[in-house]
Amino acid sequence: MNTYRHWRDDRRGSVSMMAGLAFPIVVGIAGLAVETSFWNNEKNKTQTAADFAAHAAAIELAKAGPDQPLADAIAISQAKQYGFNHTQLTTAVSDGDEGLRVDVSITQPVKRYFSRLFSDSDLDVSANSSAIVESAGEACLVALDPNGDGVQFSGDTDVTLNKCLVASNSERSNGFEVSGSATLAAACGGVVGGKNVNDSAITFSDCNKVREGISPVIDPYADIPMPAIGTGLLSSCVSTGSGKGKNSGSTPLASGLYCGGLTFSGTQQIEDGATIVIQGGRLKNQGQATLIGNNVTIILMNDAQVFLTSQATLNLSAKTTGDYAGLIFAGDKVTQSTNHRFAGGSDSRLTGAVYLPTDEIELRGGANMEVGCLHFIAAEIDARGNSDMSNSCDGVGTKPLVVTGGIRMVKS
């Protein structure tokens, strides 16, 4: 009887049994906690990789424009630093209202350990990140050369850029300069390098001061083709003597190759739709003179110069279709390295873009060409005269000169 009571009242065996049954559960909970921490770490690692990949791709696209292969290459290069390969990463590039956008998605399988008791398949961890290259606006006056003087406003200059920006790709410490009694009114201004600006002389509607360290403005006309000299209408030079392009009331200038420059006097018409190629020499006015042309492009080659005095009046509009859409003047990047002077009178009307990417443009005197759409694009721009430019270019054929702002990250 005593033995039965002893066996009945003895709890030591039941405690051991309960402990034995509970131990795997406790170990499992601890294991799952460790495994969950591991999953979270992999999730954070994946998100970091996606963020860096999107940001790096956006920086490059800010310089190059929309380019899916470039975005893929940059994003993959960044992700590899975190152990991801291209089969785990996808990118998408879009150009919307907010600006140029890069979306990056990364998915990786993560091994299970304790949780494999419940599932044999790996756990997928994914992360998404987006970077937007915000647009600061569009420019209508741009200096392209990173090693040049950029944009310079000096002397008794009064320049107004209606609804647009002025931008300089110059990397110099004074790549954007406003000095002397010069004044500048614009939406905003930006420079890749540094500035030397009298802040009281500028009036900006969309920003407080010239922005330094911007991304370079992409040349939207970089790939335009130059005409082939020696073929077709360009097989021989058109005479520029006393009968052509010299006298008031002369025959309108037709498409062709004008060698050694072109002088106009009186009122000189260019045929509608003409492409005028000037090889060497100067395009200049002789005394009080007007040059008129609709739907035309004037191409400069072999260091041909535009040299206009204050007695010149230009009334020119660019082609709206074709290779030279939007371009009133276009310079050959291979054969041009010179300077041009625009000092036309206040009655001048230019509609389109003056594109001289390897040359310097000098704006002098009363080059007050106020129209709905006028862009000046050159290696360097030196303004010492009163000028008005504008960016109301719908239907003109010009390409936007986008000035990028910052990189904004967006996590999905």
C-alpha positions as a Markdown table, in Angstrom:
| # | Residue | x | y | z |
|---|---|---|---|---|
| 1 | Met | 0.0 | 0.0 | 0.0 |
| 2 | Asn | 2.8 | 2.4 | 0.9 |
| 3 | Thr | 4.5 | 1.5 | -2.4 |
| 4 | Tyr | 1.4 | 2.4 | -4.4 |
| 5 | Arg | 1.1 | 5.7 | -2.7 |
| 6 | His | 4.7 | 6.5 | -3.3 |
| 7 | Trp | 4.3 | 5.7 | -7.0 |
| 8 | Arg | 1.1 | 7.7 | -7.2 |
| 9 | Asp | 2.4 | 10.8 | -5.5 |
| 10 | Asp | 5.7 | 10.8 | -7.3 |
| 11 | Arg | 5.7 | 13.8 | -9.9 |
| 12 | Arg | 9.3 | 13.6 | -10.9 |
| 13 | Gly | 8.7 | 11.4 | -14.0 |
| 14 | Ser | 5.8 | 13.6 | -15.3 |
| 15 | Val | 8.0 | 16.7 | -15.0 |
| 16 | Ser | 10.7 | 15.1 | -17.1 |
| 17 | Met | 8.1 | 13.9 | -19.6 |
| 18 | Met | 6.6 | 17.4 | -20.0 |
| 19 | Ala | 10.0 | 18.9 | -20.3 |
| 20 | Gly | 10.9 | 16.4 | -23.0 |
| 21 | Leu | 7.8 | 17.2 | -24.9 |
| 22 | Ala | 8.2 | 20.9 | -24.6 |
| 23 | Phe | 11.9 | 21.1 | -25.6 |
| 24 | Pro | 11.5 | 20.7 | -29.4 |
| 25 | Ile | 8.8 | 23.4 | -29.3 |
| 26 | Val | 11.1 | 25.8 | -27.5 |
| 27 | Val | 14.0 | 25.0 | -29.8 |
| 28 | Gly | 11.7 | 25.4 | -32.8 |
| 29 | Ile | 10.5 | 28.8 | -31.7 |
| 30 | Ala | 14.0 | 29.9 | -31.0 |
| 31 | Gly | 15.1 | 28.6 | -34.4 |
| 32 | Leu | 12.2 | 30.3 | -36.2 |
| 33 | Ala | 13.2 | 33.6 | -34.5 |
| 34 | Val | 16.7 | 33.3 | -35.7 |
| 35 | Glu | 15.5 | 32.4 | -39.2 |
| 36 | Thr | 13.1 | 35.3 | -39.3 |
| 37 | Ser | 16.0 | 37.6 | -38.3 |
| 38 | Phe | 18.0 | 36.1 | -41.2 |
| 39 | Trp | 15.1 | 36.7 | -43.6 |
| 40 | Asn | 14.8 | 40.3 | -42.5 |
| 41 | Asn | 18.5 | 40.8 | -42.9 |
| 42 | Glu | 18.3 | 39.4 | -46.5 |
| 43 | Lys | 15.3 | 41.6 | -47.2 |
| 44 | Asn | 17.2 | 44.7 | -46.0 |
| 45 | Lys | 20.2 | 43.7 | -48.1 |
| 46 | Thr | 18.0 | 43.3 | -51.2 |
| 47 | Gln | 16.3 | 46.7 | -50.6 |
| 48 | Thr | 19.7 | 48.4 | -50.2 |
| 49 | Ala | 20.9 | 46.8 | -53.5 |
| 50 | Ala | 17.8 | 47.9 | -55.3 |
| 51 | Asp | 18.1 | 51.5 | -54.0 |
| 52 | Phe | 21.7 | 51.8 | -55.0 |
| 53 | Ala | 21.1 | 50.3 | -58.4 |
| 54 | Ala | 18.2 | 52.7 | -59.1 |
| 55 | His | 20.1 | 55.7 | -57.9 |
| 56 | Ala | 23.2 | 54.9 | -59.9 |
| 57 | Ala | 21.3 | 54.3 | -63.1 |
| 58 | Ala | 19.4 | 57.5 | -62.6 |
| 59 | Ile | 22.6 | 59.5 | -62.3 |
| 60 | Glu | 23.9 | 58.1 | -65.6 |
| 61 | Leu | 20.6 | 58.6 | -67.4 |
| 62 | Ala | 20.6 | 62.3 | -66.2 |
| 63 | Lys | 23.6 | 62.7 | -68.4 |
| 64 | Ala | 22.7 | 60.4 | -71.3 |
| 65 | Gly | 18.9 | 60.6 | -71.5 |
| 66 | Pro | 16.5 | 57.6 | -71.7 |
| 67 | Asp | 18.7 | 54.6 | -72.4 |
| 68 | Gln | 17.4 | 51.1 | -71.3 |
| 69 | Pro | 20.6 | 49.2 | -72.1 |
| 70 | Leu | 22.6 | 51.8 | -70.1 |
| 71 | Ala | 20.2 | 51.5 | -67.2 |
| 72 | Asp | 20.5 | 47.7 | -67.2 |
| 73 | Ala | 24.3 | 47.8 | -67.2 |
| 74 | Ile | 24.6 | 50.3 | -64.4 |
| 75 | Ala | 21.9 | 48.7 | -62.2 |
| 76 | Ile | 23.5 | 45.2 | -62.7 |
| 77 | Ser | 27.0 | 46.5 | -61.9 |
| 78 | Gln | 25.7 | 48.0 | -58.6 |
| 79 | Ala | 23.7 | 45.0 | -57.7 |
| 80 | Lys | 26.7 | 42.7 | -58.2 |
| 81 | Gln | 28.4 | 44.4 | -55.3 |
| 82 | Tyr | 25.7 | 42.9 | -53.1 |
| 83 | Gly | 25.9 | 39.4 | -54.6 |
| 84 | Phe | 23.1 | 39.7 | -57.1 |
| 85 | Asn | 23.3 | 38.6 | -60.7 |
| 86 | His | 21.4 | 39.8 | -63.8 |
| 87 | Thr | 18.9 | 37.0 | -63.6 |
| 88 | Gln | 17.6 | 38.3 | -60.3 |
| 89 | Leu | 17.2 | 42.0 | -61.4 |
| 90 | Thr | 15.0 | 43.8 | -63.8 |
| 91 | Thr | 14.9 | 47.5 | -64.8 |
| 92 | Ala | 12.5 | 49.7 | -66.6 |
| 93 | Val | 13.0 | 53.2 | -67.9 |
| 94 | Ser | 10.2 | 55.7 | -68.6 |
| 95 | Asp | 10.0 | 59.4 | -69.3 |
| 96 | Gly | 6.8 | 60.9 | -67.7 |
| 97 | Asp | 5.5 | 64.1 | -66.2 |
| 98 | Glu | 7.7 | 63.8 | -63.1 |
| 99 | Gly | 10.8 | 63.3 | -65.2 |
| 100 | Leu | 13.0 | 60.4 | -66.3 |
| 101 | Arg | 12.3 | 57.4 | -64.1 |
| 102 | Val | 14.2 | 54.2 | -63.4 |
| 103 | Asp | 12.4 | 51.3 | -61.7 |
| 104 | Val | 14.5 | 48.4 | -60.3 |
| 105 | Ser | 13.2 | 45.1 | -59.0 |
| 106 | Ile | 15.3 | 42.4 | -57.4 |
| 107 | Thr | 14.1 | 38.9 | -56.3 |
| 108 | Gln | 16.3 | 36.3 | -54.7 |
| 109 | Pro | 15.6 | 32.9 | -53.2 |
| 110 | Val | 16.5 | 32.5 | -49.5 |
| 111 | Lys | 17.1 | 29.0 | -48.0 |
| 112 | Arg | 14.9 | 27.7 | -45.3 |
| 113 | Tyr | 16.3 | 26.0 | -42.2 |
| 114 | Phe | 14.0 | 25.3 | -39.3 |
| 115 | Ser | 11.0 | 26.3 | -41.4 |
| 116 | Arg | 11.8 | 23.6 | -43.9 |
| 117 | Leu | 9.8 | 21.4 | -41.6 |
| 118 | Phe | 6.7 | 23.2 | -42.9 |
| 119 | Ser | 7.8 | 23.8 | -46.6 |
| 120 | Asp | 10.4 | 22.4 | -48.9 |
| 121 | Ser | 10.6 | 25.4 | -51.2 |
| 122 | Asp | 12.9 | 28.3 | -50.8 |
| 123 | Leu | 11.5 | 31.6 | -49.6 |
| 124 | Asp | 11.5 | 34.5 | -52.2 |
| 125 | Val | 12.7 | 37.9 | -50.9 |
| 126 | Ser | 12.1 | 40.8 | -53.2 |
| 127 | Ala | 12.6 | 44.6 | -53.2 |
| 128 | Asn | 11.6 | 47.4 | -55.5 |
| 129 | Ser | 13.0 | 50.9 | -55.8 |
| 130 | Ser | 12.6 | 53.8 | -58.2 |
| 131 | Ala | 14.6 | 56.9 | -58.8 |
| 132 | Ile | 13.3 | 59.9 | -60.7 |
| 133 | Val | 15.5 | 62.4 | -62.4 |
| 134 | Glu | 13.5 | 65.5 | -61.7 |
| 135 | Ser | 13.4 | 68.1 | -64.5 |
| 136 | Ala | 14.3 | 71.7 | -63.4 |
| 137 | Gly | 12.8 | 72.9 | -66.7 |
| 138 | Glu | 13.8 | 73.7 | -70.2 |
| 139 | Ala | 16.5 | 76.0 | -71.4 |
| 140 | Cys | 16.6 | 78.4 | -74.3 |
| 141 | Leu | 20.3 | 79.4 | -73.9 |
| 142 | Val | 22.9 | 76.7 | -73.4 |
| 143 | Ala | 26.7 | 76.6 | -73.5 |
| 144 | Leu | 27.7 | 73.0 | -74.2 |
| 145 | Asp | 31.5 | 72.9 | -73.9 |
| 146 | Pro | 32.6 | 71.4 | -70.5 |
| 147 | Asn | 36.1 | 73.0 | -70.9 |
| 148 | Gly | 34.9 | 76.4 | -72.2 |
| 149 | Asp | 34.0 | 79.7 | -70.7 |
| 150 | Gly | 30.4 | 78.8 | -70.5 |
| 151 | Val | 27.9 | 81.7 | -70.4 |
| 152 | Gln | 29.1 | 85.2 | -69.8 |
| 153 | Phe | 26.9 | 88.3 | -69.4 |
| 154 | Ser | 28.9 | 91.5 | -69.1 |
| 155 | Gly | 29.0 | 95.2 | -70.0 |
| 156 | Asp | 25.7 | 97.0 | -70.5 |
| 157 | Thr | 23.7 | 93.8 | -71.2 |
| 158 | Asp | 20.0 | 93.2 | -70.6 |
| 159 | Val | 19.0 | 89.6 | -71.4 |
| 160 | Thr | 15.5 | 88.3 | -70.8 |
| 161 | Leu | 14.7 | 84.6 | -71.2 |
| 162 | Asn | 10.9 | 84.2 | -71.2 |
| 163 | Lys | 9.7 | 81.0 | -69.5 |
| 164 | Cys | 13.0 | 79.2 | -69.8 |
| 165 | Leu | 16.4 | 78.7 | -68.2 |
| 166 | Val | 20.0 | 79.5 | -69.1 |
| 167 | Ala | 22.5 | 76.6 | -68.6 |
| 168 | Ser | 26.2 | 76.1 | -68.8 |
| 169 | Asn | 28.0 | 72.7 | -69.1 |
| 170 | Ser | 31.3 | 74.4 | -68.3 |
| 171 | Glu | 33.2 | 72.8 | -65.4 |
| 172 | Arg | 35.2 | 75.9 | -64.7 |
| 173 | Ser | 34.9 | 77.9 | -61.5 |
| 174 | Asn | 33.3 | 80.8 | -63.4 |
| 175 | Gly | 31.4 | 78.9 | -66.0 |
| 176 | Phe | 28.4 | 81.1 | -65.4 |
| 177 | Glu | 29.2 | 84.8 | -65.0 |
| 178 | Val | 27.1 | 87.9 | -64.7 |
| 179 | Ser | 29.3 | 91.0 | -64.2 |
| 180 | Gly | 29.6 | 94.7 | -64.7 |
| 181 | Ser | 26.2 | 96.4 | -65.2 |
| 182 | Ala | 24.7 | 93.3 | -66.9 |
| 183 | Thr | 21.3 | 92.0 | -65.9 |
| 184 | Leu | 19.6 | 88.7 | -66.5 |
| 185 | Ala | 16.0 | 87.7 | -66.2 |
| 186 | Ala | 15.0 | 84.1 | -66.6 |
| 187 | Ala | 13.1 | 81.2 | -65.0 |
| 188 | Cys | 16.4 | 79.9 | -63.5 |
| 189 | Gly | 20.1 | 79.3 | -64.2 |
| 190 | Gly | 22.5 | 76.4 | -63.7 |
| 191 | Val | 26.1 | 75.5 | -64.2 |
| 192 | Val | 28.0 | 72.2 | -64.0 |
| 193 | Gly | 31.0 | 74.0 | -62.4 |
| 194 | Gly | 31.0 | 77.3 | -60.5 |
| 195 | Lys | 29.6 | 80.8 | -60.9 |
| 196 | Asn | 30.7 | 84.4 | -60.6 |
| 197 | Val | 27.5 | 86.2 | -60.3 |
| 198 | Asn | 26.3 | 89.5 | -58.9 |
| 199 | Asp | 23.0 | 88.2 | -57.3 |
| 200 | Ser | 21.4 | 91.6 | -57.4 |
| 201 | Ala | 21.7 | 91.6 | -61.2 |
| 202 | Ile | 19.6 | 88.5 | -61.7 |
| 203 | Thr | 15.8 | 88.0 | -61.5 |
| 204 | Phe | 14.7 | 84.4 | -61.5 |
| 205 | Ser | 11.1 | 83.3 | -61.3 |
| 206 | Asp | 11.6 | 79.6 | -60.5 |
| 207 | Cys | 14.6 | 79.6 | -58.2 |
| 208 | Asn | 16.5 | 81.9 | -55.9 |
| 209 | Lys | 20.0 | 81.7 | -57.4 |
| 210 | Val | 22.2 | 80.1 | -60.0 |
| 211 | Arg | 22.4 | 76.4 | -59.2 |
| 212 | Glu | 25.9 | 75.0 | -59.2 |
| 213 | Gly | 26.8 | 71.3 | -59.8 |
| 214 | Ile | 23.9 | 70.5 | -62.1 |
| 215 | Ser | 24.1 | 67.6 | -64.5 |
| 216 | Pro | 25.2 | 68.6 | -68.0 |
| 217 | Val | 22.5 | 69.4 | -70.5 |
| 218 | Ile | 22.3 | 66.7 | -73.1 |
| 219 | Asp | 22.7 | 67.9 | -76.7 |
| 220 | Pro | 19.5 | 66.9 | -78.4 |
| 221 | Tyr | 20.9 | 67.6 | -81.9 |
| 222 | Ala | 24.1 | 65.7 | -81.5 |
| 223 | Asp | 23.2 | 63.1 | -84.2 |
| 224 | Ile | 21.9 | 65.4 | -86.9 |
| 225 | Pro | 23.6 | 64.5 | -90.3 |
| 226 | Met | 25.7 | 67.0 | -92.2 |
| 227 | Pro | 25.2 | 67.3 | -96.0 |
| 228 | Ala | 27.6 | 65.5 | -98.3 |
| 229 | Ile | 29.6 | 68.1 | -100.2 |
| 230 | Gly | 30.1 | 67.2 | -103.8 |
| 231 | Thr | 26.8 | 65.4 | -104.5 |
| 232 | Gly | 23.5 | 66.5 | -105.9 |
| 233 | Leu | 22.8 | 70.2 | -105.3 |
| 234 | Leu | 26.1 | 70.5 | -103.4 |
| 235 | Ser | 28.2 | 69.2 | -106.3 |
| 236 | Ser | 29.4 | 72.7 | -107.2 |
| 237 | Cys | 29.4 | 76.2 | -105.7 |
| 238 | Val | 26.6 | 78.6 | -106.3 |
| 239 | Ser | 27.9 | 82.0 | -107.4 |
| 240 | Thr | 27.8 | 84.7 | -104.6 |
| 241 | Gly | 28.9 | 87.5 | -107.0 |
| 242 | Ser | 27.0 | 90.6 | -107.9 |
| 243 | Gly | 23.9 | 88.8 | -109.2 |
| 244 | Lys | 23.1 | 86.5 | -106.3 |
| 245 | Gly | 22.5 | 87.4 | -102.8 |
| 246 | Lys | 23.8 | 90.9 | -103.2 |
| 247 | Asn | 21.1 | 93.2 | -104.5 |
| 248 | Ser | 17.7 | 94.2 | -103.4 |
| 249 | Gly | 15.0 | 92.4 | -105.4 |
| 250 | Ser | 17.4 | 89.7 | -106.7 |
| 251 | Thr | 16.3 | 86.2 | -107.3 |
| 252 | Pro | 15.5 | 84.3 | -104.1 |
| 253 | Leu | 18.4 | 82.2 | -102.7 |
| 254 | Ala | 17.8 | 78.5 | -103.6 |
| 255 | Ser | 19.1 | 75.4 | -101.9 |
| 256 | Gly | 22.8 | 74.8 | -102.7 |
| 257 | Leu | 26.4 | 75.2 | -101.7 |
| 258 | Tyr | 27.6 | 78.8 | -101.2 |
| 259 | Cys | 31.4 | 78.9 | -101.1 |
| 260 | Gly | 33.4 | 81.7 | -99.5 |
| 261 | Gly | 30.5 | 83.2 | -97.6 |
| 262 | Leu | 27.3 | 85.0 | -98.5 |
| 263 | Thr | 26.7 | 88.7 | -98.4 |
| 264 | Phe | 23.1 | 90.1 | -98.5 |
| 265 | Ser | 21.9 | 93.7 | -99.0 |
| 266 | Gly | 18.6 | 95.4 | -99.5 |
| 267 | Thr | 15.8 | 92.8 | -99.0 |
| 268 | Gln | 17.0 | 89.3 | -99.8 |
| 269 | Gln | 14.6 | 86.4 | -99.8 |
| 270 | Ile | 15.4 | 82.7 | -99.3 |
| 271 | Glu | 13.2 | 80.2 | -101.1 |
| 272 | Asp | 10.7 | 78.5 | -98.9 |
| 273 | Gly | 12.0 | 75.2 | -97.7 |
| 274 | Ala | 15.6 | 75.8 | -98.8 |
| 275 | Thr | 18.7 | 74.4 | -97.2 |
| 276 | Ile | 21.6 | 76.8 | -97.6 |
| 277 | Val | 25.1 | 75.4 | -97.0 |
| 278 | Ile | 27.8 | 78.0 | -96.6 |
| 279 | Gln | 31.3 | 76.7 | -96.9 |
| 280 | Gly | 33.9 | 79.1 | -95.4 |
| 281 | Gly | 33.8 | 82.8 | -95.4 |
| 282 | Arg | 31.1 | 85.0 | -93.8 |
| 283 | Leu | 27.4 | 85.3 | -93.9 |
| 284 | Lys | 27.1 | 89.1 | -93.5 |
| 285 | Asn | 25.0 | 92.1 | -94.3 |
| 286 | Gln | 26.1 | 95.0 | -96.5 |
| 287 | Gly | 24.7 | 98.1 | -94.9 |
| 288 | Gln | 21.0 | 98.3 | -94.1 |
| 289 | Ala | 19.9 | 94.8 | -95.1 |
| 290 | Thr | 17.1 | 92.2 | -94.5 |
| 291 | Leu | 17.3 | 88.5 | -94.9 |
| 292 | Ile | 13.9 | 86.7 | -95.1 |
| 293 | Gly | 13.2 | 83.0 | -95.2 |
| 294 | Asn | 10.4 | 80.6 | -94.1 |
| 295 | Asn | 10.9 | 76.9 | -93.4 |
| 296 | Val | 14.7 | 77.2 | -94.0 |
| 297 | Thr | 18.0 | 76.0 | -92.5 |
| 298 | Ile | 21.4 | 77.6 | -93.0 |
| 299 | Ile | 24.3 | 75.1 | -92.5 |
| 300 | Leu | 27.8 | 76.4 | -91.7 |
| 301 | Met | 30.9 | 74.3 | -92.7 |
| 302 | Asn | 34.6 | 74.8 | -92.8 |
| 303 | Asp | 34.6 | 77.7 | -90.3 |
| 304 | Ala | 31.9 | 79.7 | -92.0 |
| 305 | Gln | 30.9 | 82.6 | -89.8 |
| 306 | Val | 27.8 | 84.6 | -89.1 |
| 307 | Phe | 28.8 | 88.2 | -88.8 |
| 308 | Leu | 25.9 | 90.6 | -88.5 |
| 309 | Thr | 26.0 | 94.3 | -87.6 |
| 310 | Ser | 23.3 | 96.3 | -86.0 |
| 311 | Gln | 22.0 | 97.3 | -89.5 |
| 312 | Ala | 21.0 | 93.7 | -90.2 |
| 313 | Thr | 17.5 | 92.4 | -89.9 |
| 314 | Leu | 16.7 | 88.7 | -89.9 |
| 315 | Asn | 13.3 | 87.3 | -90.4 |
| 316 | Leu | 13.8 | 83.6 | -90.5 |
| 317 | Ser | 11.9 | 80.5 | -89.4 |
| 318 | Ala | 13.2 | 77.0 | -89.2 |
| 319 | Lys | 12.1 | 73.8 | -91.0 |
| 320 | Thr | 9.4 | 72.0 | -89.0 |
| 321 | Thr | 10.1 | 68.5 | -90.3 |
| 322 | Gly | 13.1 | 66.4 | -91.5 |
| 323 | Asp | 16.6 | 66.1 | -90.3 |
| 324 | Tyr | 16.9 | 69.8 | -89.6 |
| 325 | Ala | 13.6 | 70.4 | -87.9 |
| 326 | Gly | 13.7 | 73.3 | -85.6 |
| 327 | Leu | 17.1 | 74.6 | -86.7 |
| 328 | Ile | 17.5 | 78.0 | -88.3 |
| 329 | Phe | 21.3 | 77.7 | -88.2 |
| 330 | Ala | 23.3 | 74.4 | -87.8 |
| 331 | Gly | 27.1 | 74.1 | -87.5 |
| 332 | Asp | 29.2 | 71.2 | -88.5 |
| 333 | Lys | 30.9 | 69.8 | -85.5 |
| 334 | Val | 33.8 | 68.4 | -87.5 |
| 335 | Thr | 34.8 | 71.5 | -89.5 |
| 336 | Gln | 33.6 | 74.3 | -87.4 |
| 337 | Ser | 35.6 | 76.0 | -84.6 |
| 338 | Thr | 35.1 | 79.7 | -84.8 |
| 339 | Asn | 33.1 | 82.6 | -83.4 |
| 340 | His | 29.9 | 84.3 | -84.6 |
| 341 | Arg | 28.5 | 87.7 | -84.0 |
| 342 | Phe | 24.7 | 88.4 | -83.8 |
| 343 | Ala | 24.1 | 92.1 | -83.5 |
| 344 | Gly | 21.0 | 92.5 | -85.6 |
| 345 | Gly | 18.4 | 95.2 | -85.1 |
| 346 | Ser | 15.4 | 95.2 | -82.9 |
| 347 | Asp | 13.1 | 94.2 | -85.9 |
| 348 | Ser | 14.7 | 90.8 | -86.3 |
| 349 | Arg | 12.5 | 87.8 | -85.9 |
| 350 | Leu | 14.0 | 84.3 | -85.5 |
| 351 | Thr | 11.8 | 81.3 | -84.9 |
| 352 | Gly | 13.7 | 78.1 | -84.0 |
| 353 | Ala | 17.2 | 77.2 | -82.8 |
| 354 | Val | 20.6 | 78.6 | -83.6 |
| 355 | Tyr | 22.8 | 75.5 | -83.1 |
| 356 | Leu | 26.6 | 76.0 | -83.3 |
| 357 | Pro | 27.9 | 73.3 | -80.9 |
| 358 | Thr | 31.6 | 73.8 | -81.4 |
| 359 | Asp | 31.6 | 77.6 | -81.9 |
| 360 | Glu | 31.3 | 80.7 | -79.7 |
| 361 | Ile | 28.3 | 82.9 | -80.1 |
| 362 | Glu | 28.7 | 86.6 | -79.4 |
| 363 | Leu | 25.4 | 88.5 | -78.8 |
| 364 | Arg | 26.2 | 92.2 | -79.3 |
| 365 | Gly | 24.5 | 95.5 | -79.6 |
| 366 | Gly | 20.8 | 95.4 | -80.0 |
| 367 | Ala | 20.2 | 91.8 | -80.9 |
| 368 | Asn | 16.7 | 92.1 | -79.5 |
| 369 | Met | 15.1 | 89.2 | -81.3 |
| 370 | Glu | 11.9 | 88.7 | -79.3 |
| 371 | Val | 9.8 | 85.9 | -80.7 |
| 372 | Gly | 7.7 | 83.0 | -79.5 |
| 373 | Cys | 10.6 | 80.5 | -79.9 |
| 374 | Leu | 14.3 | 81.2 | -80.0 |
| 375 | His | 17.1 | 79.0 | -78.7 |
| 376 | Phe | 20.8 | 79.7 | -78.8 |
| 377 | Ile | 23.0 | 76.6 | -78.4 |
| 378 | Ala | 26.8 | 76.9 | -78.7 |
| 379 | Ala | 30.1 | 75.8 | -77.2 |
| 380 | Glu | 30.3 | 79.2 | -75.4 |
| 381 | Ile | 28.0 | 82.2 | -75.3 |
| 382 | Asp | 29.2 | 85.7 | -74.6 |
| 383 | Ala | 26.4 | 88.3 | -74.3 |
| 384 | Arg | 27.1 | 92.0 | -74.3 |
| 385 | Gly | 24.0 | 93.3 | -75.9 |
| 386 | Asn | 20.2 | 93.4 | -75.2 |
| 387 | Ser | 18.6 | 90.1 | -76.2 |
| 388 | Asp | 15.2 | 88.4 | -75.6 |
| 389 | Met | 14.7 | 84.7 | -76.1 |
| 390 | Ser | 11.7 | 82.5 | -75.4 |
| 391 | Asn | 10.6 | 78.9 | -75.2 |
| 392 | Ser | 7.1 | 78.9 | -76.7 |
| 393 | Cys | 8.1 | 76.3 | -79.2 |
| 394 | Asp | 5.0 | 74.2 | -79.8 |
| 395 | Gly | 4.9 | 73.2 | -83.5 |
| 396 | Val | 8.2 | 74.8 | -84.4 |
| 397 | Gly | 10.2 | 71.6 | -84.5 |
| 398 | Thr | 12.8 | 72.4 | -81.9 |
| 399 | Lys | 13.9 | 69.7 | -79.4 |
| 400 | Pro | 13.6 | 70.4 | -75.7 |
| 401 | Leu | 16.8 | 71.5 | -73.9 |
| 402 | Val | 16.1 | 69.7 | -70.6 |
| 403 | Val | 17.9 | 70.9 | -67.5 |
| 404 | Thr | 17.8 | 68.2 | -64.8 |
| 405 | Gly | 17.2 | 68.8 | -61.2 |
| 406 | Gly | 18.0 | 66.3 | -58.4 |
| 407 | Ile | 17.6 | 62.6 | -58.1 |
| 408 | Arg | 14.5 | 61.7 | -56.0 |
| 409 | Met | 14.2 | 58.1 | -54.6 |
| 410 | Val | 10.8 | 56.5 | -54.6 |
| 411 | Lys | 10.3 | 53.1 | -52.8 |
| 412 | Ser | 7.4 | 50.9 | -53.9 |
